[in-house]
């Protein structure tokens, strides 16, 4: 199980998160998960500094509340939804 701290989380990285735990101005909030069981794979759009910590935005429109930069994320290695199948353009 590979983990990455929030401060080193690159865009495009698939990570495991919780289900939606609340909202912030209408945007769904998620948190990093501690186990693979019951987690969701989300792809990082961009991490950014915010008042009170680092906010991570995901490609599905969810985000985290401000987190400490050392908060660990489990990388979704080998997860079936982690990398969508490539589309062939005819």
SVG drawing of the C-alpha trace seen along z (x, -y; Angstrom):
<svg xmlns="http://www.w3.org/2000/svg" viewBox="-25 -32 31 36">
<polyline fill="none" stroke="black" stroke-width="0.4" points="0.0,0.0 1.6,-3.2 0.8,-6.5 1.5,-10.1 1.3,-13.2 -1.0,-16.0 1.9,-18.3 3.3,-16.0 0.1,-14.9 0.4,-15.3 -2.5,-16.1 -3.8,-13.0 -3.1,-10.7 -5.9,-8.2 -6.4,-8.1 -8.9,-6.5 -11.4,-8.7 -14.5,-8.4 -18.0,-8.9 -19.3,-12.5 -19.1,-13.7 -20.7,-17.1 -20.8,-20.2 -19.0,-23.5 -21.1,-26.2 -22.8,-23.4 -19.7,-21.5 -19.5,-17.9 -16.7,-17.3 -14.6,-14.0 -11.7,-13.0 -8.8,-10.6 -9.7,-7.1 -7.7,-4.9 -8.7,-1.6 -9.5,-0.2 -12.8,1.2 -15.7,-1.0 -13.5,-3.6 -14.0,-5.4 -11.3,-6.1 -11.1,-9.7 -8.5,-11.4 -6.8,-14.5 -7.4,-17.6 -5.3,-20.0 -4.2,-20.5 -4.1,-24.2 -3.3,-26.2 -6.2,-27.6 -6.7,-29.4 -6.2,-26.7 -4.4,-24.1 -4.4,-22.5 -7.6,-21.8 -7.5,-18.9 -9.9,-19.2 -11.0,-16.1 -12.0,-15.6 -15.6,-14.6 -16.2,-18.0 -15.6,-17.0 -13.0,-18.6 -11.6,-18.2 -11.9,-20.5 -8.5,-22.2 -6.1,-19.4 -2.6,-19.4 0.1,-18.9 1.3,-15.7 -2.1,-14.0 -1.5,-10.7 -3.5,-9.5 -3.6,-5.8 -2.7,-5.6 -5.3,-3.5 -2.8,-1.0 -4.5,1.8 -8.0,0.6 -10.3,1.3 -11.8,-2.2 -8.4,-3.9 -7.6,-4.2 -10.5,-4.3 -10.1,-2.3 -8.5,-4.1 -10.9,-5.2 -10.1,-4.4 -10.8,-7.2 -11.8,-5.8"/>
</svg>
